[in-house]
Amino acid sequence: MSLEDDIRTLSAVPVFDQMEVEAIRLIAFSGITRNLKADDVLFKAGDASEGGYLVLSGRVALDQGGSVARHIAGAGTLIGEVALISETECGATATALQPSQVLFVSRTLFRRVLGEFPVSANRLKTRMTERLTRTSRDLAQMRGVLEG
């Protein structure tokens, strides 16, 4: 994929879609592209996570183990969104189901971009605040249903 393809893909992902084009360009240029073969393990559950992975092509299975259903991440899916801003552990094992390409965006890179592009940082803050507000409201409604 070309740099322009990566920029187009990043621009469609909710974490990045409100960012300035130059901020996205910096992420696309500075991110690390990894080519995976079928059955390659990208990371394992419990590993320290240093950032997020954007699936550029192919499919990656996320297995949490136990009775939790397997999730399949296809092209345009961001894996590890929380790890872009906070230290965390991988909650699942990620395995390529077929030849796949991912773009690794480190937490360090993401923070640098937000520091250099305050308009993008402010837009992201607004988006995250809205999502947290919706989640809190949904949880309160669910608690009411369960208690009620």
LINJO-V955201 format. One record per backbone hydrogen bond with DSSP energy under -1.0 kcal/mol. NH is the residue of the N-H (numbers start at 1). CO is the residue of the C=O. If there is no record, write none. Layout:
nh->{NH:NH}
co->{CO:CO}
This chain:
nh->{6:7:8:9:10:11:12:13:16:17:19:24:25:26:27:28:29:30:31:32:34:36:39:40:42:46:47:49:52:53:54:55:56:57:60:61:62:63:68:71:73:76:77:79:84:85:86:90:93:94:95:96:97:100:101:102:103:104:105:107:110:111:112:113:114:115:116:117:121:122:123:124:125:126:127:128:129:130:131:132:133:134:135:136:137:138:139:140:141:142:143:144:145:146:147:148}
co->{2:3:4:5:6:7:9:10:13:13:16:20:21:22:23:24:25:26:27:104:102:100:96:37:94:90:44:88:105:79:103:77:101:101:73:95:71:93:65:62:60:55:74:53:81:82:82:47:63:43:61:40:59:36:57:34:54:32:52:50:106:107:108:109:110:111:112:113:117:118:119:120:121:122:123:124:125:126:127:128:129:130:131:132:133:134:135:136:137:138:139:140:141:142:143:144}
